[in-house]
Amino acid sequence: MQDMGGKFQVTILRDWCKGCDLCVSECPVKILVKGSHLNSRGLLYVEVTESSLCTGCRRCATVCPDVAIRIEMEA
């Protein structure tokens, strides 16, 4: 697991997410889960449980076919 150092904010673009869960299985720190709410397309989107635990590896964003995940370093 690559740790980029620092703190990261994980954002799921809810209306872009189709809930395929590829990111859920890819996250090494297991902070992504299948959500319990529907987006505007009527799909269960992925939710972040504890963004402060993100290591910044960006594996979730890389595997997302819909480019629905943003990882930003906090200042």
CNS distance restraints for C-alpha pairs under 8 A (distance, minus, plus):
assign (resid   1 and name CA) (resid  28 and name CA) 6.71 0.50 0.50
assign (resid   1 and name CA) (resid  57 and name CA) 7.26 0.50 0.50
assign (resid   2 and name CA) (resid  55 and name CA) 7.21 0.50 0.50
assign (resid   2 and name CA) (resid  56 and name CA) 7.76 0.50 0.50
assign (resid   2 and name CA) (resid  57 and name CA) 5.54 0.50 0.50
assign (resid   3 and name CA) (resid  55 and name CA) 4.98 0.50 0.50
assign (resid   3 and name CA) (resid  56 and name CA) 6.32 0.50 0.50
assign (resid   3 and name CA) (resid  57 and name CA) 6.21 0.50 0.50
assign (resid   4 and name CA) (resid  55 and name CA) 6.16 0.50 0.50
assign (resid   4 and name CA) (resid  56 and name CA) 5.52 0.50 0.50
assign (resid   4 and name CA) (resid  57 and name CA) 6.58 0.50 0.50
assign (resid   5 and name CA) (resid  55 and name CA) 6.90 0.50 0.50
assign (resid   5 and name CA) (resid  56 and name CA) 7.55 0.50 0.50
assign (resid   6 and name CA) (resid  55 and name CA) 7.87 0.50 0.50
assign (resid   6 and name CA) (resid  73 and name CA) 7.05 0.50 0.50
assign (resid   6 and name CA) (resid  74 and name CA) 7.50 0.50 0.50
assign (resid   7 and name CA) (resid  52 and name CA) 6.47 0.50 0.50
assign (resid   7 and name CA) (resid  54 and name CA) 7.25 0.50 0.50
assign (resid   7 and name CA) (resid  55 and name CA) 7.39 0.50 0.50
assign (resid   7 and name CA) (resid  56 and name CA) 7.82 0.50 0.50
assign (resid   7 and name CA) (resid  73 and name CA) 5.88 0.50 0.50
assign (resid   7 and name CA) (resid  74 and name CA) 5.54 0.50 0.50
assign (resid   8 and name CA) (resid  51 and name CA) 6.92 0.50 0.50
assign (resid   8 and name CA) (resid  52 and name CA) 6.47 0.50 0.50
assign (resid   8 and name CA) (resid  54 and name CA) 5.93 0.50 0.50
assign (resid   8 and name CA) (resid  55 and name CA) 7.03 0.50 0.50
assign (resid   8 and name CA) (resid  56 and name CA) 6.13 0.50 0.50
assign (resid   8 and name CA) (resid  71 and name CA) 6.51 0.50 0.50
assign (resid   8 and name CA) (resid  72 and name CA) 5.50 0.50 0.50
assign (resid   8 and name CA) (resid  73 and name CA) 4.41 0.50 0.50
assign (resid   8 and name CA) (resid  74 and name CA) 5.40 0.50 0.50
assign (resid   9 and name CA) (resid  51 and name CA) 5.75 0.50 0.50
assign (resid   9 and name CA) (resid  52 and name CA) 7.01 0.50 0.50
assign (resid   9 and name CA) (resid  54 and name CA) 7.47 0.50 0.50
assign (resid   9 and name CA) (resid  70 and name CA) 7.97 0.50 0.50
assign (resid   9 and name CA) (resid  71 and name CA) 5.75 0.50 0.50
assign (resid   9 and name CA) (resid  72 and name CA) 5.24 0.50 0.50
assign (resid   9 and name CA) (resid  73 and name CA) 6.26 0.50 0.50
assign (resid   9 and name CA) (resid  74 and name CA) 6.44 0.50 0.50
assign (resid  10 and name CA) (resid  48 and name CA) 7.12 0.50 0.50
assign (resid  10 and name CA) (resid  51 and name CA) 5.69 0.50 0.50
assign (resid  10 and name CA) (resid  54 and name CA) 7.42 0.50 0.50
assign (resid  10 and name CA) (resid  69 and name CA) 7.10 0.50 0.50
assign (resid  10 and name CA) (resid  70 and name CA) 5.82 0.50 0.50
assign (resid  10 and name CA) (resid  71 and name CA) 4.79 0.50 0.50
assign (resid  10 and name CA) (resid  72 and name CA) 6.67 0.50 0.50
assign (resid  11 and name CA) (resid  48 and name CA) 7.70 0.50 0.50
assign (resid  11 and name CA) (resid  69 and name CA) 5.73 0.50 0.50
assign (resid  11 and name CA) (resid  70 and name CA) 5.04 0.50 0.50
assign (resid  11 and name CA) (resid  71 and name CA) 6.49 0.50 0.50
assign (resid  12 and name CA) (resid  17 and name CA) 7.40 0.50 0.50
assign (resid  12 and name CA) (resid  46 and name CA) 7.04 0.50 0.50
assign (resid  12 and name CA) (resid  47 and name CA) 6.83 0.50 0.50
assign (resid  12 and name CA) (resid  48 and name CA) 7.59 0.50 0.50
assign (resid  12 and name CA) (resid  68 and name CA) 5.74 0.50 0.50
assign (resid  12 and name CA) (resid  69 and name CA) 4.75 0.50 0.50
assign (resid  12 and name CA) (resid  70 and name CA) 6.51 0.50 0.50
assign (resid  13 and name CA) (resid  17 and name CA) 6.33 0.50 0.50
assign (resid  13 and name CA) (resid  68 and name CA) 4.86 0.50 0.50
assign (resid  13 and name CA) (resid  69 and name CA) 6.12 0.50 0.50
assign (resid  13 and name CA) (resid  70 and name CA) 7.74 0.50 0.50
assign (resid  14 and name CA) (resid  39 and name CA) 5.93 0.50 0.50
assign (resid  14 and name CA) (resid  45 and name CA) 5.87 0.50 0.50
assign (resid  14 and name CA) (resid  46 and name CA) 7.58 0.50 0.50
assign (resid  14 and name CA) (resid  68 and name CA) 7.23 0.50 0.50
assign (resid  15 and name CA) (resid  39 and name CA) 5.38 0.50 0.50
assign (resid  15 and name CA) (resid  40 and name CA) 5.87 0.50 0.50
assign (resid  15 and name CA) (resid  41 and name CA) 6.78 0.50 0.50
assign (resid  15 and name CA) (resid  45 and name CA) 7.86 0.50 0.50
assign (resid  16 and name CA) (resid  66 and name CA) 6.34 0.50 0.50
assign (resid  16 and name CA) (resid  67 and name CA) 7.53 0.50 0.50
assign (resid  16 and name CA) (resid  68 and name CA) 5.35 0.50 0.50
assign (resid  17 and name CA) (resid  43 and name CA) 7.83 0.50 0.50
assign (resid  17 and name CA) (resid  45 and name CA) 5.44 0.50 0.50
assign (resid  17 and name CA) (resid  46 and name CA) 7.07 0.50 0.50
assign (resid  17 and name CA) (resid  66 and name CA) 6.52 0.50 0.50
assign (resid  17 and name CA) (resid  68 and name CA) 5.49 0.50 0.50
assign (resid  18 and name CA) (resid  43 and name CA) 5.88 0.50 0.50
assign (resid  18 and name CA) (resid  44 and name CA) 6.95 0.50 0.50
assign (resid  18 and name CA) (resid  45 and name CA) 6.07 0.50 0.50
assign (resid  18 and name CA) (resid  66 and name CA) 7.76 0.50 0.50
assign (resid  19 and name CA) (resid  34 and name CA) 6.98 0.50 0.50
assign (resid  19 and name CA) (resid  43 and name CA) 6.57 0.50 0.50
assign (resid  19 and name CA) (resid  44 and name CA) 5.52 0.50 0.50
assign (resid  19 and name CA) (resid  45 and name CA) 4.68 0.50 0.50
assign (resid  19 and name CA) (resid  46 and name CA) 5.82 0.50 0.50
assign (resid  21 and name CA) (resid  25 and name CA) 6.60 0.50 0.50
assign (resid  21 and name CA) (resid  33 and name CA) 7.84 0.50 0.50
assign (resid  21 and name CA) (resid  34 and name CA) 6.76 0.50 0.50
assign (resid  21 and name CA) (resid  46 and name CA) 7.01 0.50 0.50
assign (resid  22 and name CA) (resid  26 and name CA) 6.26 0.50 0.50
assign (resid  22 and name CA) (resid  60 and name CA) 7.54 0.50 0.50
assign (resid  22 and name CA) (resid  63 and name CA) 6.61 0.50 0.50
assign (resid  22 and name CA) (resid  64 and name CA) 6.65 0.50 0.50
assign (resid  23 and name CA) (resid  27 and name CA) 6.03 0.50 0.50
assign (resid  23 and name CA) (resid  32 and name CA) 7.16 0.50 0.50
assign (resid  23 and name CA) (resid  59 and name CA) 7.43 0.50 0.50
assign (resid  23 and name CA) (resid  60 and name CA) 4.37 0.50 0.50
assign (resid  23 and name CA) (resid  61 and name CA) 7.22 0.50 0.50
assign (resid  23 and name CA) (resid  63 and name CA) 6.31 0.50 0.50
assign (resid  23 and name CA) (resid  64 and name CA) 6.25 0.50 0.50
assign (resid  24 and name CA) (resid  30 and name CA) 6.91 0.50 0.50
assign (resid  24 and name CA) (resid  31 and name CA) 7.79 0.50 0.50
assign (resid  24 and name CA) (resid  32 and name CA) 5.07 0.50 0.50
assign (resid  24 and name CA) (resid  33 and name CA) 5.78 0.50 0.50
assign (resid  24 and name CA) (resid  34 and name CA) 7.36 0.50 0.50
assign (resid  24 and name CA) (resid  46 and name CA) 7.69 0.50 0.50
assign (resid  24 and name CA) (resid  60 and name CA) 7.37 0.50 0.50
assign (resid  25 and name CA) (resid  30 and name CA) 7.80 0.50 0.50
assign (resid  26 and name CA) (resid  59 and name CA) 6.37 0.50 0.50
assign (resid  26 and name CA) (resid  60 and name CA) 5.93 0.50 0.50
assign (resid  26 and name CA) (resid  63 and name CA) 7.66 0.50 0.50
assign (resid  27 and name CA) (resid  31 and name CA) 6.95 0.50 0.50
assign (resid  27 and name CA) (resid  32 and name CA) 6.90 0.50 0.50
assign (resid  27 and name CA) (resid  59 and name CA) 6.52 0.50 0.50
assign (resid  27 and name CA) (resid  60 and name CA) 5.89 0.50 0.50
assign (resid  29 and name CA) (resid  53 and name CA) 7.18 0.50 0.50
assign (resid  29 and name CA) (resid  54 and name CA) 7.02 0.50 0.50
assign (resid  29 and name CA) (resid  55 and name CA) 7.88 0.50 0.50
assign (resid  31 and name CA) (resid  48 and name CA) 5.66 0.50 0.50
assign (resid  31 and name CA) (resid  49 and name CA) 5.13 0.50 0.50
assign (resid  31 and name CA) (resid  50 and name CA) 5.65 0.50 0.50
assign (resid  31 and name CA) (resid  51 and name CA) 6.91 0.50 0.50
assign (resid  31 and name CA) (resid  53 and name CA) 7.27 0.50 0.50
assign (resid  31 and name CA) (resid  54 and name CA) 7.34 0.50 0.50
assign (resid  32 and name CA) (resid  46 and name CA) 6.54 0.50 0.50
assign (resid  32 and name CA) (resid  47 and name CA) 5.70 0.50 0.50
assign (resid  32 and name CA) (resid  48 and name CA) 4.73 0.50 0.50
assign (resid  32 and name CA) (resid  49 and name CA) 6.09 0.50 0.50
assign (resid  33 and name CA) (resid  46 and name CA) 5.62 0.50 0.50
assign (resid  33 and name CA) (resid  47 and name CA) 5.45 0.50 0.50
assign (resid  33 and name CA) (resid  48 and name CA) 6.50 0.50 0.50
assign (resid  33 and name CA) (resid  49 and name CA) 7.08 0.50 0.50
assign (resid  34 and name CA) (resid  44 and name CA) 7.05 0.50 0.50
assign (resid  34 and name CA) (resid  45 and name CA) 6.49 0.50 0.50
assign (resid  34 and name CA) (resid  46 and name CA) 4.66 0.50 0.50
assign (resid  34 and name CA) (resid  47 and name CA) 6.26 0.50 0.50
assign (resid  35 and name CA) (resid  44 and name CA) 5.73 0.50 0.50
assign (resid  35 and name CA) (resid  45 and name CA) 5.37 0.50 0.50
assign (resid  35 and name CA) (resid  46 and name CA) 4.86 0.50 0.50
assign (resid  35 and name CA) (resid  47 and name CA) 5.19 0.50 0.50
assign (resid  36 and name CA) (resid  44 and name CA) 6.23 0.50 0.50
assign (resid  36 and name CA) (resid  45 and name CA) 7.64 0.50 0.50
assign (resid  37 and name CA) (resid  43 and name CA) 7.94 0.50 0.50
assign (resid  37 and name CA) (resid  44 and name CA) 5.61 0.50 0.50
assign (resid  37 and name CA) (resid  45 and name CA) 6.87 0.50 0.50
assign (resid  38 and name CA) (resid  42 and name CA) 5.12 0.50 0.50
assign (resid  38 and name CA) (resid  43 and name CA) 4.96 0.50 0.50
assign (resid  38 and name CA) (resid  44 and name CA) 4.61 0.50 0.50
assign (resid  38 and name CA) (resid  45 and name CA) 6.46 0.50 0.50
assign (resid  39 and name CA) (resid  43 and name CA) 5.48 0.50 0.50
assign (resid  39 and name CA) (resid  44 and name CA) 6.41 0.50 0.50
assign (resid  39 and name CA) (resid  45 and name CA) 6.46 0.50 0.50
assign (resid  50 and name CA) (resid  54 and name CA) 7.60 0.50 0.50
assign (resid  56 and name CA) (resid  71 and name CA) 6.88 0.50 0.50
assign (resid  56 and name CA) (resid  73 and name CA) 7.74 0.50 0.50
assign (resid  58 and name CA) (resid  62 and name CA) 6.15 0.50 0.50
assign (resid  58 and name CA) (resid  71 and name CA) 6.75 0.50 0.50
assign (resid  59 and name CA) (resid  63 and name CA) 6.23 0.50 0.50
assign (resid  60 and name CA) (resid  64 and name CA) 6.19 0.50 0.50
assign (resid  60 and name CA) (resid  69 and name CA) 7.21 0.50 0.50
assign (resid  61 and name CA) (resid  67 and name CA) 6.63 0.50 0.50
assign (resid  61 and name CA) (resid  68 and name CA) 7.36 0.50 0.50
assign (resid  61 and name CA) (resid  69 and name CA) 5.13 0.50 0.50
assign (resid  61 and name CA) (resid  70 and name CA) 6.65 0.50 0.50
assign (resid  61 and name CA) (resid  71 and name CA) 7.44 0.50 0.50
assign (resid  62 and name CA) (resid  67 and name CA) 7.99 0.50 0.50
assign (resid  64 and name CA) (resid  68 and name CA) 6.64 0.50 0.50
assign (resid  64 and name CA) (resid  69 and name CA) 7.16 0.50 0.50
